Amino acid sequence: MNPYENKRRWKYLLLSFAVIIASGSLLYTNYLVKGIAKSERTRAEVWALSMRQLFEIDDNDFYNYVTAVRDSLAVPAIVVDETGDFKFARGLDSTKTFIQDPSKQPKKKNVKFDIRYFRAQLDYMKSQHEPIKITIFSNEYWLVYYQDSPLLTQLKVFPYIQLSLIAVFLLVAYTAFNSSRKSEQNQVWVGLAKETAHQLGTPISSLLAWIELLKDKFNAESDPLIAEMENDVKRLEIVADRFSKIGSKPVLEVHSVYDVIKDYVDYFKFRVSNKIHFDVKGDPNLRAGLNVPLFDWVLENLLKNAINAIDNTGSILVEISTNPTKKQILIDVTDTGKGIPKSKFLTVFQPGYTTRKRGWGLGLSLTKRIIQNYHEGQIFVKDSELGKGTTFRIILKNRTNG
């Protein structure tokens, strides 16, 4: 199985599991909230009935009981008559309210209170619950408004706070773990690259010596086969040099982008099928800071991917242009291959992603690392259409004028 696909499946699985846990937590909390809200509604209704009873009983003992029931309500409440005039309130800020008990002085109108505070509290209660209607003196009715208890209010927001804190913790933990993992991967990559360069050094030196010996022994200084063999061994030297530069900041020198690309394409095209046509277009005067061995590696990976995408016969165009407003050089590598689905535009740069059975899926990942980390540029899939081809775009800083 493709390691990237396996990693992505695990991400989706863990994300689904997290969604299930979050949904379960919210559903259970909602169930508890509904139960407590129902209980508070029942207590508010009992409290409203006790308010009515205070005006209808004559038994002092029963009056004390009803008063105790009335005073047992734990949530703030406001009572208004049918015209909206305030009658009674409980559980509000005592420094802003002073409404006397209507059971003791039901007709007293000279009551002082902070009207704006009352209106705000009443509007808030109206937004939370439907009022409880009670009949007074057989021909008059009052409306009882109440609000949620602090416990119920906290319970409503608690799961969101809890899930937010868990999400922040997981995000920080994931970022730290991912950073640590990438650092370890970089160390392994750098160590492997430098060891590869070291191991290649000895056989390359030997091959160069053998070529010189062949030239002397067979007087083959101008032999084209020996010349091509020598070119390939020198290319191996460049490859070893590439590996040795991994992990250290390479030196960038200002070069003509067109010349660097044309030189490499001219070398590369003679080592692939002659059914594939190569073309390089652009202004030779455009210059950018390049480390030529590493940039050649980028071109090699892009061209090899383009060739693998082309079924049999096709063409590869490298077009160099500029974006004057942003002082950028744009390099488009376009092939006439099988194309890439839009859903894979970002995926193709992930380590381990490959469409070939024997591929390691490191070419484009390495290409992105070289462009972004070493050349301070960008690379992405500019455009692709299935069955018609793909265009990769490289963006570099324009240093044509210094």
N, C-alpha and C positions, 0 to 999 in steps of 0.2 A: 504493500500500500504506500502511496505517496506520503512522505512524512508531513508535508504541509497540510494535505487533506485530512490526515489523522489528527493533526493539531487543531485544525479548524473544527472538526467534529467534536473534539473534547471541549472547545470553547463554547460551542452551541449547546452541548449537553449541560455544562456547568451553568450557563446562562439560563437555560430552561429550568434547572433545579432551583436557581436563585429566585426566578419568577414565581415558581410554585410555592416556595417558602414565604415570599413576600405576600403573595395573594392569600395564602392560608392565614398568615398573621393578620392581614387586614380584614378578612372575612370573619375570623373568630372575634376580633376586637369589635367589629360591627355588630356581631351577635350579642356580645356583652353590653354594648352601648344601647341596643334596642331593649334589652331586658331591664337595664337600669332606668332608661327613659320611661318605660311602661310602669315601673314601680314608682317613679317620681310622679308620674301623671296620676296614678291611683292615690298617692298620698296628698297630692294637690286637690283632688276631687273630695277626699275626706275632709281636708281642711276647709274647702269651700262650703261643704254641708254643715260643718261645725259653725261657720260664720252665720249661716241661716238659722241654726238652732238657737243661737244666742238671743235672737229676737222673739222666739216662740216658746221658751220654757219658763216656768215659774219655780220649779224645784231648785233650791239653792245647791243641794248636793250634786244634782245632775249638771247644774250650771258650772260647778267647779270641774267636773269631769270633761265637759265640752270645752271649757277654756284650756284645760290641759292638752286636749286633742288639737285644738287650734294652735297652741304654742309649740306643738311638736314638729311643725313644718320646718325643714332645714334649708329650704331654698328661698331666695328673695321673691316677693310677690307684691302685686299692686291690685287694689280693688277700685273699680270705677262704676258709676251708675250708668243708666242707659243713655244719658246725655254726654257722658265722657268726663263728668266731674269726679275728682279723686275722693274716695271714701276712706280708704285704709291702705296701709303699706307695712311690710315687714322685711327685715333682712337687708335693708338698704343702708347707705351711709348716714349715720345718725347726726352728723355735723351739718348735713345738707337737707335733712327732712325732719319734720315734726308734725305728725298727723295723729291726732288722738283717737282712741279706741271708739269706733262708732256704736258699739254696744252700750257704752257708758254715756256718751254724749252724741247721739245720732243726729241731732238737729243743729249742732254748733257749726257755724260757717266761718268764724274768724280763726282760721288755721294758717300758720305761716310755714312756707317751705320754698325751696329753690325750684322754681317752676321749670327752668331749663334742664336741670339735672333730672327732674321727674319725667319730663317729656322724652329725654334721651333714653332713660331706663325703660319707659313704657314702650317706646318704638322698638327697642332691642327685644323686649319680651314678646311683642307682637310678631316679630320676625322669626321667633323660635317656635312658638306653640299657638294653637288655636285656644281662645279663651274658654274658661269654664263658666257656664251661665247658671246663676242661682236666683230664685224668686224670693223677694222680700215683701212682707206685708200683703201678699196675695195679688197685688196689682202693680208691683214694681220689681224690676230685675236688675241685678248687678253682674258685672263681668269680672272674673278673676284671671289676671295674667300672672304668669310665673316664668322664671328662667331656670336653665339647667344648673345643677349643683356644681361646685368647683371640681368635685371628683369626676363627674360625667364630662365636663369640659376638658379636663386633663386627659381623660381616657380617649376622647375623640382624636386628640392630636398626638398622643404618645406613640402610636405605631409609626407615624410618619417621622417623628423625631428619631425614634429607635432605628428605623430603616435607613434614615439619612446618615446617622452616625456609623452604622455598619457599612454603608456604601463608601463613606469617606475613609474608614479604616481599611476596607478591602482595596480601595483605589491606591492609598498610600503604600499598603503592603505589596500590591501587585507592581507598582512603579519601582519600589525598592528591589523587589525580587527580579523584575525584568532587567533593571539596570545592572544588578549583580551578575545575572546570567549572561547578558551581552558582554560584560567585561571579561568573564571567563571565556566566552566564545572568541573574543578578540585575542586574548592571550594564547589560546590554543591555535587560532588561525595564524597569528604572527609566528609562533614557534614552529608550526608545520611549514610555513612558507620559507622561513630562513633555513630550516634544516634541508628542505628540498633544494634551495639554491646552493647550499654547501655540498650536498651529494652530487649535484649536476656538475659542479666545478671540475672535478678530476676527469671524468670521461670526456667532457667537452675539450679540455686541454689536450687530452690524448688524441682525439679525433682531428684537431687542428694540426697536431704534429704529424699524424699519419697522412693527412692531405699534402702537407709540405713534402713529405717523403715520396709520395706518389708523383708529385710534380717533378722532383729531382730525378727520380729513377727512370721515369718514362718520358721525360722532357715534355710534360703536358701542361705547360704554363697557360697556353691559350685554349686548352680543351674545354668546350662548353659544358660537358658533363661534370668535370672537376669543378668548374666555376659555380655550377648550380649546387653541387654538393657543399662547396665552401659557403655559399649563401645560406644554406639550411643550417650548417653548423654555427654560423654567426647568428642566425635567428635563435638557435638554442642558447647562445650566450645572452642574447637580449631577454629571452624567457627567464633565464637564471637571474639576470639583473632585476627583472620585474619582481620576482619573489623576494629578492634581498631587500627591496625597497618597502615591502609591506611592513607596517608597524612604525616606520619612521617617516617624518614629514619630508616628502620629496622636494627637490629644487625645481621651481617652475621657471622656464625661460620663454621669452617672447618669440613665437614662431609664426610663420604664415600657416594658417589653418588649412588652406587649400593644398599647399605643398606637402604638409605632413600627411594629410589624408590621401593625396594622389600617390605619394611614394609607397604607402602601405598597400593601397588597392592594387597598384601595379605589381607588387610582389605577390599579393594574395591570389589574384585572378588566374595566374598561371599554375596554381596548385589545386584548382577545382575544375569541374566540368566546363568544357568550352560551349556548352549549351546555355550557360548563364551569362548574360551580358552585363557588364559593369560600366557605370558612367559617373563621373564626378563633375559637378557644375558649381560655379561660384566665383567670387572675386578673389584673385590671388593676393590682393593687398590687405585683406582682413587678417588681423593678428591677435593672438590670445596667448596667455601664459599657459604653457604646456610642459608636462614631463613626457617627452616623446615615447619612451618605452612603455610607460603606463597607459598613455593615450592610445598607443597602438594595440594594447591589450583590449581596450574598450572597443575599438574598431573590429578587432578579431572576433570578439564575442558577438557583436551585433551582426557582422557579416555571416558568421557560422549559423546563427539563429535564422537569418534570412534564407540561407541555402537550405537548411533543414525544412523550412516552411514551403519552399518551392518544390513542387512534385517532380518535375523533370526539366522542363524548359521555362526560362523566365528571365527577369531582369532585376538588377539592384541599382538604385539611383541614390547617390549621396549629394545632397544639395546644400550649399552654404549661402546663408543670407544674413542680414543684419536687422536689428530693431534699433534705429537711431535714438528714439525717445528714451529707451532704457539702457542704452549703451551695451547692447548684448549681441553676441554672435549666435545665430541659430543654425544648427546642423541637423538636417532631416535625412534619415536613412530609410528609404522606401523599397519594399520588395513586392513582388507579384505572387506571393505565396497564399497559403490557405486562410490567413487571417486569424484574429484573436477575438473571442467574445468580449463584449463590453464589461461583463461581470468579472473578467480576468485581467483587466488593465492594470490594477494594482497588484494582483496576486503574482504576476509573472516575475516580479522583483523579489519575491519572498524566497529565502533560502530553502532549498529542497523541492521547489516547484519545478516540474519538468513534464513534458508530454512524450518524452522518449523513454523506452523501456530501460535503456542503459545509461540514461543521463543522471547526473548527480544534482542538477538544479542549482548550480552555484554560479553559472556564467553571468546572468543578468544581475544577480545579487552582488557579485563582485564588481560588475560594471557600474552599478549605482553607487557603490562605496567609493570607487575611484573618482567618479565625477563629483560627488557631493563632498566627500571628506578631503580629497587631495587637490581638486581643481576648483572647489567652491562653486560648483555649477549645479545644474539640474538635469534630470533625464526622466522621460515619461513616454507613455504611448500616446502620441498625438492623435492618431486616427487608425482605425482598422475596420475592415469589412470582410465577413466570412466569404471565402472563395475568390476574393479580389486582391487582398494584400494588406500590409501593415506599414505604418510610418512611426518610427521612433524619433523623438526630438531631443537633442542635447542643447543646453543653453550655457554659454560661457561668457565671461566678462570680456568686453571688447577693449583691447589695448592697442588698437591700430595707431593711435596718436601718442603712444607712450604710456 
